[in-house]
Amino acid sequence: MSNHITTQWKGGMAFETNNTSGQSFRIDASPDDGGEGKGLRPKSLMLSALAGCSGLDIVMLFRKMKLEVRDFRIETLAELTKEHPKYYNSVIVEYHFYGKNLDESKLQRAVNLSVEKYCGVMEMFRKFARMEIKTFFHHE
């Protein structure tokens, strides 16, 4: 298997995990769940992975298209099921673009390509969650 990571218990409710990039980070539960709150939460990491995967696609595409974008932000809002095992069953992904000369149609094309074709994490989420995609253009 080419995707191998190691996750090591660090005591309490904390773990340290590496990534195929060679970087490491800490995962920990909230104090309400017996942790110290000194690490990232697993379910939230899934939302970060979703936004990061799609965001990388979109930046690559808008750079390739030579589009002017001053700033770009992704807001990810998700609902958990009420019963265990709790998982995200509804996710909204909002893409926010900022700039003076935003080419809305080309930026929307970049979003669509990521959402529909390139982002593997988005495809995984579609297996268990209702996805809603929104794009916002903030002209300056």
N, CA, C and O atoms as a GROMACS GRO file, in nm:
protein
  560
    1MET      N    1   0.084  -0.119   0.000
    1MET     CA    2   0.000   0.000   0.000
    1MET      C    3   0.088   0.125   0.000
    1MET      O    4   0.182   0.137   0.080
    2SER      N    5   0.058   0.216  -0.090
    2SER     CA    6   0.140   0.337  -0.100
    2SER      C    7   0.093   0.447  -0.006
    2SER      O    8   0.166   0.544   0.016
    3ASN      N    9  -0.026   0.435   0.049
    3ASN     CA   10  -0.077   0.536   0.143
    3ASN      C   11  -0.072   0.479   0.283
    3ASN      O   12  -0.171   0.423   0.332
    4HIS      N   13   0.042   0.493   0.347
    4HIS     CA   14   0.065   0.436   0.480
    4HIS      C   15   0.099   0.550   0.575
    4HIS      O   16   0.195   0.625   0.553
    5ILE      N   17   0.020   0.564   0.680
    5ILE     CA   18   0.052   0.661   0.785
    5ILE      C   19   0.058   0.584   0.917
    5ILE      O   20   0.002   0.476   0.930
    6THR      N   21   0.126   0.644   1.013
    6THR     CA   22   0.136   0.584   1.146
    6THR      C   23   0.077   0.682   1.246
    6THR      O   24   0.109   0.801   1.244
    7THR      N   25  -0.009   0.633   1.333
    7THR     CA   26  -0.073   0.714   1.436
    7THR      C   27  -0.038   0.654   1.570
    7THR      O   28  -0.076   0.541   1.601
    8GLN      N   29   0.036   0.731   1.652
    8GLN     CA   30   0.092   0.683   1.778
    8GLN      C   31   0.022   0.749   1.896
    8GLN      O   32   0.011   0.872   1.903
    9TRP      N   33  -0.026   0.668   1.989
    9TRP     CA   34  -0.088   0.720   2.111
    9TRP      C   35   0.018   0.792   2.193
    9TRP      O   36   0.129   0.742   2.209
   10LYS      N   37  -0.016   0.910   2.245
   10LYS     CA   38   0.076   0.992   2.324
   10LYS      C   39   0.030   1.006   2.468
   10LYS      O   40   0.078   1.095   2.540
   11GLY      N   41  -0.061   0.920   2.512
   11GLY     CA   42  -0.114   0.929   2.648
   11GLY      C   43  -0.242   1.009   2.650
   11GLY      O   44  -0.271   1.086   2.558
   12GLY      N   45  -0.319   0.990   2.754
   12GLY     CA   46  -0.449   1.059   2.763
   12GLY      C   47  -0.534   1.022   2.643
   12GLY      O   48  -0.552   0.904   2.612
   13MET      N   49  -0.586   1.122   2.576
   13MET     CA   50  -0.667   1.101   2.455
   13MET      C   51  -0.594   1.153   2.331
   13MET      O   52  -0.656   1.174   2.227
   14ALA      N   53  -0.463   1.174   2.343
   14ALA     CA   54  -0.386   1.236   2.235
   14ALA      C   55  -0.314   1.133   2.149
   14ALA      O   56  -0.269   1.029   2.198
   15PHE      N   57  -0.305   1.164   2.021
   15PHE     CA   58  -0.230   1.085   1.924
   15PHE      C   59  -0.146   1.178   1.839
   15PHE      O   60  -0.183   1.294   1.817
   16GLU      N   61  -0.034   1.128   1.792
   16GLU     CA   62   0.042   1.200   1.690
   16GLU      C   63   0.037   1.116   1.564
   16GLU      O   64   0.059   0.995   1.568
   17THR      N   65   0.007   1.180   1.454
   17THR     CA   66  -0.003   1.108   1.328
   17THR      C   67   0.082   1.177   1.223
   17THR      O   68   0.097   1.299   1.222
   18ASN      N   69   0.138   1.095   1.134
   18ASN     CA   70   0.213   1.155   1.025
   18ASN      C   71   0.124   1.159   0.902
   18ASN      O   72   0.007   1.120   0.907
   19ASN      N   73   0.178   1.204   0.793
   19ASN     CA   74   0.104   1.220   0.670
   19ASN      C   75   0.196   1.173   0.558
   19ASN      O   76   0.318   1.171   0.576
   20THR      N   77   0.142   1.135   0.444
   20THR     CA   78   0.227   1.091   0.334
   20THR      C   79   0.320   1.202   0.286
   20THR      O   80   0.413   1.175   0.210
   21SER      N   81   0.298   1.327   0.330
   21SER     CA   82   0.388   1.438   0.298
   21SER      C   83   0.511   1.438   0.388
   21SER      O   84   0.608   1.509   0.362
   22GLY      N   85   0.508   1.356   0.494
   22GLY     CA   86   0.619   1.355   0.589
   22GLY      C   87   0.596   1.446   0.708
   22GLY      O   88   0.676   1.446   0.802
   23GLN      N   89   0.490   1.524   0.706
   23GLN     CA   90   0.458   1.613   0.817
   23GLN      C   91   0.380   1.537   0.924
   23GLN      O   92   0.318   1.435   0.896
   24SER      N   93   0.385   1.588   1.048
   24SER     CA   94   0.311   1.528   1.159
   24SER      C   95   0.220   1.631   1.223
   24SER      O   96   0.244   1.751   1.215
   25PHE      N   97   0.116   1.582   1.288
   25PHE     CA   98   0.030   1.670   1.367
   25PHE      C   99  -0.036   1.590   1.477
   25PHE      O  100  -0.034   1.466   1.477
   26ARG      N  101  -0.094   1.662   1.572
   26ARG     CA  102  -0.153   1.602   1.690
   26ARG      C  103  -0.305   1.598   1.678
   26ARG      O  104  -0.368   1.693   1.631
   27ILE      N  105  -0.362   1.488   1.722
   27ILE     CA  106  -0.507   1.471   1.731
   27ILE      C  107  -0.539   1.456   1.879
   27ILE      O  108  -0.470   1.383   1.950
   28ASP      N  109  -0.642   1.525   1.926
   28ASP     CA  110  -0.680   1.515   2.068
   28ASP      C  111  -0.830   1.538   2.080
   28ASP      O  112  -0.891   1.606   1.998
   29ALA      N  113  -0.887   1.482   2.183
   29ALA     CA  114  -1.028   1.503   2.213
   29ALA      C  115  -1.045   1.632   2.292
   29ALA      O  116  -0.949   1.684   2.349
   30SER      N  117  -1.166   1.684   2.294
   30SER     CA  118  -1.196   1.803   2.372
   30SER      C  119  -1.195   1.767   2.520
   30SER      O  120  -1.208   1.650   2.555
   31PRO      N  121  -1.180   1.866   2.608
   31PRO     CA  122  -1.187   1.839   2.752
   31PRO      C  123  -1.320   1.772   2.792
   31PRO      O  124  -1.323   1.691   2.884
   32ASP      N  125  -1.428   1.806   2.723
   32ASP     CA  126  -1.558   1.742   2.751
   32ASP      C  127  -1.555   1.592   2.725
   32ASP      O  128  -1.631   1.516   2.784
   33ASP      N  129  -1.465   1.550   2.635
   33ASP     CA  130  -1.455   1.409   2.600
   33ASP      C  131  -1.332   1.342   2.661
   33ASP      O  132  -1.291   1.235   2.617
   34GLY      N  133  -1.272   1.407   2.762
   34GLY     CA  134  -1.160   1.346   2.833
   34GLY      C  135  -1.022   1.382   2.781
   34GLY      O  136  -0.922   1.331   2.831
   35GLY      N  137  -1.015   1.468   2.680
   35GLY     CA  138  -0.885   1.510   2.626
   35GLY      C  139  -0.842   1.643   2.685
   35GLY      O  140  -0.906   1.697   2.775
   36GLU      N  141  -0.733   1.695   2.632
   36GLU     CA  142  -0.683   1.825   2.675
   36GLU      C  143  -0.714   1.935   2.574
   36GLU      O  144  -0.687   2.053   2.599
   37GLY      N  145  -0.772   1.897   2.460
   37GLY     CA  146  -0.804   1.998   2.358
   37GLY      C  147  -0.681   2.057   2.293
   37GLY      O  148  -0.686   2.169   2.243
   38LYS      N  149  -0.569   1.983   2.293
   38LYS     CA  150  -0.443   2.035   2.239
   38LYS      C  151  -0.409   1.974   2.104
   38LYS      O  152  -0.292   1.964   2.066
   39GLY      N  153  -0.512   1.935   2.032
   39GLY     CA  154  -0.490   1.877   1.899
   39GLY      C  155  -0.612   1.897   1.813
   39GLY      O  156  -0.714   1.952   1.857
   40LEU      N  157  -0.601   1.851   1.692
   40LEU     CA  158  -0.711   1.863   1.596
   40LEU      C  159  -0.809   1.749   1.616
   40LEU      O  160  -0.771   1.640   1.659
   41ARG      N  161  -0.936   1.773   1.585
   41ARG     CA  162  -1.040   1.673   1.600
   41ARG      C  163  -1.055   1.592   1.471
   41ARG      O  164  -1.051   1.650   1.363
   42PRO      N  165  -1.071   1.463   1.481
   42PRO     CA  166  -1.077   1.378   1.360
   42PRO      C  167  -1.186   1.417   1.261
   42PRO      O  168  -1.159   1.426   1.141
   43LYS      N  169  -1.308   1.439   1.307
   43LYS     CA  170  -1.414   1.472   1.212
   43LYS      C  171  -1.389   1.607   1.145
   43LYS      O  172  -1.414   1.623   1.026
   44SER      N  173  -1.341   1.704   1.222
   44SER     CA  174  -1.309   1.834   1.164
   44SER      C  175  -1.198   1.823   1.060
   44SER      O  176  -1.198   1.894   0.960
   45LEU      N  177  -1.103   1.733   1.086
   45LEU     CA  178  -0.997   1.711   0.988
   45LEU      C  179  -1.052   1.664   0.854
   45LEU      O  180  -0.997   1.695   0.748
   46MET      N  181  -1.161   1.588   0.859
   46MET     CA  182  -1.224   1.545   0.734
   46MET      C  183  -1.273   1.666   0.654
   46MET      O  184  -1.260   1.669   0.532
   47LEU      N  185  -1.331   1.764   0.723
   47LEU     CA  186  -1.378   1.885   0.655
   47LEU      C  187  -1.260   1.966   0.600
   47LEU      O  188  -1.268   2.021   0.491
   48SER      N  189  -1.152   1.972   0.676
   48SER     CA  190  -1.031   2.041   0.628
   48SER      C  191  -0.975   1.970   0.506
   48SER      O  192  -0.932   2.036   0.411
   49ALA      N  193  -0.976   1.837   0.507
   49ALA     CA  194  -0.927   1.760   0.392
   49ALA      C  195  -1.014   1.788   0.270
   49ALA      O  196  -0.962   1.801   0.158
   50LEU      N  197  -1.144   1.796   0.290
   50LEU     CA  198  -1.236   1.826   0.179
   50LEU      C  199  -1.204   1.963   0.119
   50LEU      O  200  -1.187   1.975  -0.002
   51ALA      N  201  -1.197   2.064   0.203
   51ALA     CA  202  -1.169   2.200   0.155
   51ALA      C  203  -1.029   2.210   0.095
   51ALA      O  204  -1.011   2.272  -0.010
   52GLY      N  205  -0.932   2.147   0.159
   52GLY     CA  206  -0.795   2.153   0.109
   52GLY      C  207  -0.779   2.086  -0.025
   52GLY      O  208  -0.712   2.138  -0.114
   53CYS      N  209  -0.840   1.970  -0.042
   53CYS     CA  210  -0.833   1.896  -0.168
   53CYS      C  211  -0.893   1.979  -0.282
   53CYS      O  212  -0.830   1.997  -0.386
   54SER      N  213  -1.012   2.029  -0.261
   54SER     CA  214  -1.078   2.108  -0.363
   54SER      C  215  -1.005   2.240  -0.386
   54SER      O  216  -0.989   2.284  -0.500
   55GLY      N  217  -0.960   2.303  -0.278
   55GLY     CA  218  -0.887   2.429  -0.290
   55GLY      C  219  -0.760   2.416  -0.373
   55GLY      O  220  -0.730   2.503  -0.455
   56LEU      N  221  -0.685   2.308  -0.353
   56LEU     CA  222  -0.564   2.286  -0.432
   56LEU      C  223  -0.598   2.273  -0.580
   56LEU      O  224  -0.529   2.330  -0.665
   57ASP      N  225  -0.705   2.199  -0.612
   57ASP     CA  226  -0.748   2.188  -0.752
   57ASP      C  227  -0.776   2.325  -0.810
   57ASP      O  228  -0.729   2.359  -0.919
   58ILE      N  229  -0.853   2.404  -0.737
   58ILE     CA  230  -0.901   2.533  -0.788
   58ILE      C  231  -0.785   2.630  -0.808
   58ILE      O  232  -0.780   2.700  -0.909
   59VAL      N  233  -0.693   2.636  -0.713
   59VAL     CA  234  -0.577   2.726  -0.728
   59VAL      C  235  -0.495   2.684  -0.850
   59VAL      O  236  -0.453   2.768  -0.929
   60MET      N  237  -0.473   2.553  -0.865
   60MET     CA  238  -0.398   2.506  -0.982
   60MET      C  239  -0.468   2.549  -1.111
   60MET      O  240  -0.404   2.593  -1.206
   61LEU      N  241  -0.600   2.535  -1.114
   61LEU     CA  242  -0.676   2.572  -1.234
   61LEU      C  243  -0.676   2.721  -1.259
   61LEU      O  244  -0.657   2.764  -1.373
   62PHE      N  245  -0.697   2.803  -1.156
   62PHE     CA  246  -0.702   2.946  -1.185
   62PHE      C  247  -0.564   3.003  -1.215
   62PHE      O  248  -0.553   3.104  -1.284
   63ARG      N  249  -0.459   2.941  -1.165
   63ARG     CA  250  -0.324   2.982  -1.205
   63ARG      C  251  -0.298   2.945  -1.351
   63ARG      O  252  -0.242   3.023  -1.427
   64LYS      N  253  -0.340   2.823  -1.388
   64LYS     CA  254  -0.324   2.778  -1.526
   64LYS      C  255  -0.400   2.868  -1.622
   64LYS      O  256  -0.353   2.896  -1.732
   65MET      N  257  -0.519   2.915  -1.580
   65MET     CA  258  -0.601   3.003  -1.663
   65MET      C  259  -0.555   3.149  -1.653
   65MET      O  260  -0.612   3.237  -1.718
   66LYS      N  261  -0.453   3.174  -1.571
   66LYS     CA  262  -0.398   3.309  -1.551
   66LYS      C  263  -0.505   3.409  -1.506
   66LYS      O  264  -0.513   3.521  -1.556
   67LEU      N  265  -0.587   3.366  -1.410
   67LEU     CA  266  -0.692   3.452  -1.358
   67LEU      C  267  -0.642   3.534  -1.240
   67LEU      O  268  -0.558   3.488  -1.163
   68GLU      N  269  -0.693   3.655  -1.229
   68GLU     CA  270  -0.657   3.742  -1.117
   68GLU      C  271  -0.748   3.714  -0.998
   68GLU      O  272  -0.870   3.733  -1.006
   69VAL      N  273  -0.688   3.667  -0.888
   69VAL     CA  274  -0.761   3.644  -0.764
   69VAL      C  275  -0.673   3.697  -0.652
   69VAL      O  276  -0.561   3.650  -0.633
   70ARG      N  277  -0.723   3.795  -0.577
   70ARG     CA  278  -0.645   3.849  -0.466
   70ARG      C  279  -0.650   3.758  -0.345
   70ARG      O  280  -0.550   3.740  -0.275
   71ASP      N  281  -0.767   3.700  -0.320
   71ASP     CA  282  -0.783   3.613  -0.204
   71ASP      C  283  -0.888   3.508  -0.235
   71ASP      O  284  -0.976   3.528  -0.319
   72PHE      N  285  -0.878   3.395  -0.166
   72PHE     CA  286  -0.968   3.282  -0.191
   72PHE      C  287  -0.987   3.212  -0.057
   72PHE      O  288  -0.889   3.179   0.010
   73ARG      N  289  -1.111   3.188  -0.020
   73ARG     CA  290  -1.142   3.124   0.108
   73ARG      C  291  -1.252   3.020   0.086
   73ARG      O  292  -1.341   3.040   0.003
   74ILE      N  293  -1.244   2.912   0.159
   74ILE     CA  294  -1.347   2.808   0.152
   74ILE      C  295  -1.406   2.793   0.292
   74ILE      O  296  -1.335   2.770   0.389
   75GLU      N  297  -1.538   2.806   0.300
   75GLU     CA  298  -1.611   2.784   0.424
   75GLU      C  299  -1.682   2.649   0.412
   75GLU      O  300  -1.753   2.625   0.314
   76THR      N  301  -1.664   2.563   0.510
   76THR     CA  302  -1.727   2.431   0.507
   76THR      C  303  -1.816   2.417   0.629
   76THR      O  304  -1.768   2.427   0.742
   77LEU      N  305  -1.945   2.394   0.607
   77LEU     CA  306  -2.043   2.384   0.715
   77LEU      C  307  -2.107   2.246   0.706
   77LEU      O  308  -2.153   2.206   0.600
   78ALA      N  309  -2.108   2.174   0.817
   78ALA     CA  310  -2.156   2.036   0.812
   78ALA      C  311  -2.247   2.004   0.930
   78ALA      O  312  -2.232   2.059   1.038
   79GLU      N  313  -2.339   1.914   0.905
   79GLU     CA  314  -2.430   1.864   1.009
   79GLU      C  315  -2.396   1.719   1.038
   79GLU      O  316  -2.375   1.639   0.947
   80LEU      N  317  -2.390   1.686   1.167
   80LEU     CA  318  -2.369   1.548   1.210
   80LEU      C  319  -2.504   1.480   1.233
   80LEU      O  320  -2.603   1.545   1.268
   81THR      N  321  -2.506   1.350   1.213
   81THR     CA  322  -2.626   1.274   1.247
   81THR      C  323  -2.646   1.280   1.398
   81THR      O  324  -2.552   1.307   1.473
   82LYS      N  325  -2.767   1.255   1.442
   82LYS     CA  326  -2.798   1.261   1.586
   82LYS      C  327  -2.754   1.135   1.660
   82LYS      O  328  -2.721   1.141   1.778
   83GLU      N  329  -2.753   1.021   1.590
   83GLU     CA  330  -2.724   0.894   1.656
   83GLU      C  331  -2.585   0.842   1.620
   83GLU      O  332  -2.531   0.874   1.514
   84HIS      N  333  -2.531   0.762   1.708
   84HIS     CA  334  -2.399   0.702   1.687
   84HIS      C  335  -2.408   0.586   1.588
   84HIS      O  336  -2.508   0.515   1.588
   85PRO      N  337  -2.308   0.564   1.507
   85PRO     CA  338  -2.191   0.648   1.493
   85PRO      C  339  -2.226   0.778   1.420
   85PRO      O  340  -2.286   0.775   1.312
   86LYS      N  341  -2.189   0.891   1.479
   86LYS     CA  342  -2.220   1.020   1.420
   86LYS      C  343  -2.128   1.047   1.301
   86LYS      O  344  -2.006   1.029   1.309
   87TYR      N  345  -2.189   1.089   1.193
   87TYR     CA  346  -2.111   1.123   1.073
   87TYR      C  347  -2.178   1.242   1.005
   87TYR      O  348  -2.293   1.274   1.032
   88TYR      N  349  -2.104   1.306   0.915
   88TYR     CA  350  -2.158   1.420   0.842
   88TYR      C  351  -2.255   1.369   0.736
   88TYR      O  352  -2.215   1.296   0.645
   89ASN      N  353  -2.381   1.408   0.748
   89ASN     CA  354  -2.478   1.365   0.647
   89ASN      C  355  -2.521   1.479   0.556
   89ASN      O  356  -2.590   1.457   0.456
   90SER      N  357  -2.480   1.601   0.589
   90SER     CA  358  -2.512   1.718   0.508
   90SER      C  359  -2.395   1.816   0.516
   90SER      O  360  -2.354   1.855   0.626
   91VAL      N  361  -2.343   1.855   0.401
   91VAL     CA  362  -2.226   1.943   0.397
   91VAL      C  363  -2.249   2.052   0.293
   91VAL      O  364  -2.289   2.026   0.180
   92ILE      N  365  -2.222   2.176   0.334
   92ILE     CA  366  -2.224   2.290   0.242
   92ILE      C  367  -2.080   2.336   0.226
   92ILE      O  368  -2.010   2.358   0.325
   93VAL      N  369  -2.036   2.351   0.102
   93VAL     CA  370  -1.903   2.404   0.073
   93VAL      C  371  -1.922   2.536   0.000
   93VAL      O  372  -1.980   2.541  -0.108
   94GLU      N  373  -1.872   2.644   0.062
   94GLU     CA  374  -1.882   2.778   0.003
   94GLU      C  375  -1.744   2.823  -0.043
   94GLU      O  376  -1.648   2.823   0.034
   95TYR      N  377  -1.734   2.860  -0.170
   95TYR     CA  378  -1.610   2.911  -0.228
   95TYR      C  379  -1.624   3.062  -0.239
   95TYR      O  380  -1.716   3.112  -0.303
   96HIS      N  381  -1.531   3.135  -0.177
   96HIS     CA  382  -1.533   3.281  -0.179
   96HIS      C  383  -1.409   3.332  -0.251
   96HIS      O  384  -1.296   3.302  -0.212
   97PHE      N  385  -1.431   3.409  -0.358
   97PHE     CA  386  -1.322   3.467  -0.435
   97PHE      C  387  -1.325   3.618  -0.418
   97PHE      O  388  -1.432   3.680  -0.420
   98TYR      N  389  -1.207   3.679  -0.401
   98TYR     CA  390  -1.194   3.823  -0.382
   98TYR      C  391  -1.098   3.880  -0.486
   98TYR      O  392  -0.994   3.820  -0.514
   99GLY      N  393  -1.134   3.995  -0.543
   99GLY     CA  394  -1.043   4.059  -0.636
   99GLY      C  395  -1.111   4.168  -0.716
   99GLY      O  396  -1.233   4.186  -0.708
  100LYS      N  397  -1.030   4.242  -0.794
  100LYS     CA  398  -1.081   4.352  -0.875
  100LYS      C  399  -1.135   4.304  -1.009
  100LYS      O  400  -1.237   4.354  -1.057
  101ASN      N  401  -1.068   4.209  -1.069
  101ASN     CA  402  -1.105   4.165  -1.204
  101ASN      C  403  -1.139   4.016  -1.205
  101ASN      O  404  -1.078   3.938  -1.277
  102LEU      N  405  -1.237   3.978  -1.124
  102LEU     CA  406  -1.274   3.837  -1.116
  102LEU      C  407  -1.349   3.794  -1.242
  102LEU      O  408  -1.449   3.855  -1.280
  103ASP      N  409  -1.299   3.691  -1.306
  103ASP     CA  410  -1.368   3.632  -1.421
  103ASP      C  411  -1.460   3.523  -1.366
  103ASP      O  412  -1.419   3.409  -1.348
  104GLU      N  413  -1.584   3.561  -1.338
  104GLU     CA  414  -1.677   3.472  -1.269
  104GLU      C  415  -1.700   3.341  -1.344
  104GLU      O  416  -1.704   3.235  -1.282
  105SER      N  417  -1.715   3.347  -1.474
  105SER     CA  418  -1.745   3.224  -1.548
  105SER      C  419  -1.627   3.127  -1.544
  105SER      O  420  -1.648   3.006  -1.530
  106LYS      N  421  -1.506   3.176  -1.556
  106LYS     CA  422  -1.388   3.087  -1.552
  106LYS      C  423  -1.363   3.034  -1.411
  106LYS      O  424  -1.325   2.918  -1.394
  107LEU      N  425  -1.384   3.118  -1.311
  107LEU     CA  426  -1.367   3.072  -1.173
  107LEU      C  427  -1.473   2.967  -1.139
  107LEU      O  428  -1.444   2.868  -1.072
  108GLN      N  429  -1.596   2.989  -1.186
  108GLN     CA  430  -1.701   2.890  -1.163
  108GLN      C  431  -1.666   2.759  -1.234
  108GLN      O  432  -1.694   2.651  -1.182
  109ARG      N  433  -1.606   2.768  -1.351
  109ARG     CA  434  -1.562   2.648  -1.422
  109ARG      C  435  -1.457   2.573  -1.341
  109ARG      O  436  -1.460   2.450  -1.333
  110ALA      N  437  -1.365   2.647  -1.280
  110ALA     CA  438  -1.263   2.583  -1.196
  110ALA      C  439  -1.327   2.512  -1.077
  110ALA      O  440  -1.289   2.400  -1.044
  111VAL      N  441  -1.424   2.577  -1.014
  111VAL     CA  442  -1.497   2.514  -0.903
  111VAL      C  443  -1.566   2.387  -0.951
  111VAL      O  444  -1.555   2.281  -0.888
  112ASN      N  445  -1.636   2.398  -1.063
  112ASN     CA  446  -1.710   2.282  -1.115
  112ASN      C  447  -1.617   2.166  -1.149
  112ASN      O  448  -1.650   2.051  -1.121
  113LEU      N  449  -1.502   2.195  -1.208
  113LEU     CA  450  -1.407   2.088  -1.242
  113LEU      C  451  -1.358   2.018  -1.116
  113LEU      O  452  -1.348   1.895  -1.112
  114SER      N  453  -1.329   2.096  -1.012
  114SER     CA  454  -1.285   2.035  -0.887
  114SER      C  455  -1.395   1.949  -0.828
  114SER      O  456  -1.372   1.833  -0.794
  115VAL      N  457  -1.515   2.006  -0.816
  115VAL     CA  458  -1.627   1.938  -0.751
  115VAL      C  459  -1.669   1.813  -0.828
  115VAL      O  460  -1.698   1.709  -0.767
  116GLU      N  461  -1.674   1.822  -0.959
  116GLU     CA  462  -1.730   1.714  -1.040
  116GLU      C  463  -1.628   1.615  -1.094
  116GLU      O  464  -1.663   1.501  -1.127
  117LYS      N  465  -1.500   1.656  -1.104
  117LYS     CA  466  -1.405   1.571  -1.173
  117LYS      C  467  -1.279   1.538  -1.094
  117LYS      O  468  -1.238   1.422  -1.090
  118TYR      N  469  -1.217   1.636  -1.030
  118TYR     CA  470  -1.082   1.616  -0.978
  118TYR      C  471  -1.072   1.580  -0.829
  118TYR      O  472  -0.986   1.501  -0.792
  119CYS      N  473  -1.157   1.636  -0.745
  119CYS     CA  474  -1.138   1.622  -0.600
  119CYS      C  475  -1.186   1.485  -0.550
  119CYS      O  476  -1.306   1.459  -0.541
  120GLY      N  477  -1.090   1.399  -0.518
  120GLY     CA  478  -1.123   1.266  -0.467
  120GLY      C  479  -1.189   1.269  -0.331
  120GLY      O  480  -1.272   1.183  -0.302
  121VAL      N  481  -1.154   1.366  -0.248
  121VAL     CA  482  -1.217   1.375  -0.116
  121VAL      C  483  -1.364   1.412  -0.133
  121VAL      O  484  -1.450   1.362  -0.060
  122MET      N  485  -1.394   1.500  -0.227
  122MET     CA  486  -1.533   1.536  -0.255
  122MET      C  487  -1.611   1.411  -0.297
  122MET      O  488  -1.725   1.391  -0.254
  123GLU      N  489  -1.551   1.329  -0.379
  123GLU     CA  490  -1.617   1.206  -0.424
  123GLU      C  491  -1.643   1.113  -0.306
  123GLU      O  492  -1.749   1.050  -0.298
  124MET      N  493  -1.547   1.104  -0.213
  124MET     CA  494  -1.567   1.021  -0.094
  124MET      C  495  -1.684   1.074  -0.011
  124MET      O  496  -1.768   0.996   0.034
  125PHE      N  497  -1.689   1.206   0.009
  125PHE     CA  498  -1.798   1.266   0.086
  125PHE      C  499  -1.934   1.238   0.023
  125PHE      O  500  -2.032   1.216   0.094
  126ARG      N  501  -1.939   1.237  -0.110
  126ARG     CA  502  -2.066   1.210  -0.178
  126ARG      C  503  -2.122   1.072  -0.145
  126ARG      O  504  -2.241   1.049  -0.161
  127LYS      N  505  -2.038   0.982  -0.098
  127LYS     CA  506  -2.082   0.846  -0.065
  127LYS      C  507  -2.166   0.843   0.062
  127LYS      O  508  -2.243   0.749   0.083
  128PHE      N  509  -2.153   0.945   0.147
  128PHE     CA  510  -2.226   0.942   0.275
  128PHE      C  511  -2.296   1.073   0.311
  128PHE      O  512  -2.368   1.078   0.411
  129ALA      N  513  -2.277   1.178   0.232
  129ALA     CA  514  -2.336   1.307   0.269
  129ALA      C  515  -2.402   1.374   0.149
  129ALA      O  516  -2.361   1.357   0.035
  130ARG      N  517  -2.508   1.451   0.180
  130ARG     CA  518  -2.569   1.537   0.078
  130ARG      C  519  -2.481   1.661   0.067
  130ARG      O  520  -2.457   1.730   0.167
  131MET      N  521  -2.432   1.689  -0.052
  131MET     CA  522  -2.339   1.800  -0.073
  131MET      C  523  -2.411   1.917  -0.139
  131MET      O  524  -2.491   1.898  -0.231
  132GLU      N  525  -2.382   2.037  -0.091
  132GLU     CA  526  -2.434   2.159  -0.153
  132GLU      C  527  -2.315   2.251  -0.178
  132GLU      O  528  -2.236   2.277  -0.087
  133ILE      N  529  -2.303   2.299  -0.300
  133ILE     CA  530  -2.189   2.381  -0.340
  133ILE      C  531  -2.238   2.522  -0.370
  133ILE      O  532  -2.336   2.540  -0.443
  134LYS      N  533  -2.171   2.622  -0.314
  134LYS     CA  534  -2.207   2.762  -0.338
  134LYS      C  535  -2.080   2.839  -0.372
  134LYS      O  536  -1.974   2.815  -0.315
  135THR      N  537  -2.092   2.932  -0.467
  135THR     CA  538  -1.977   3.014  -0.507
  135THR      C  539  -2.014   3.161  -0.490
  135THR      O  540  -2.122   3.205  -0.531
  136PHE      N  541  -1.922   3.236  -0.430
  136PHE     CA  542  -1.944   3.379  -0.406
  136PHE      C  543  -1.828   3.459  -0.464
  136PHE      O  544  -1.712   3.423  -0.445
  137PHE      N  545  -1.861   3.567  -0.534
  137PHE     CA  546  -1.759   3.653  -0.593
  137PHE      C  547  -1.767   3.789  -0.524
  137PHE      O  548  -1.871   3.854  -0.526
  138HIS      N  549  -1.657   3.830  -0.464
  138HIS     CA  550  -1.650   3.957  -0.391
  138HIS      C  551  -1.563   4.054  -0.474
  138HIS      O  552  -1.441   4.051  -0.466
  139HIS      N  553  -1.628   4.139  -0.552
  139HIS     CA  554  -1.557   4.234  -0.637
  139HIS      C  555  -1.514   4.354  -0.553
  139HIS      O  556  -1.591   4.407  -0.472
  140GLU      N  557  -1.391   4.396  -0.574
  140GLU     CA  558  -1.337   4.508  -0.495
  140GLU      C  559  -1.318   4.632  -0.579
  140GLU      O  560  -1.273   4.734  -0.529
   0.00000   0.00000   0.00000
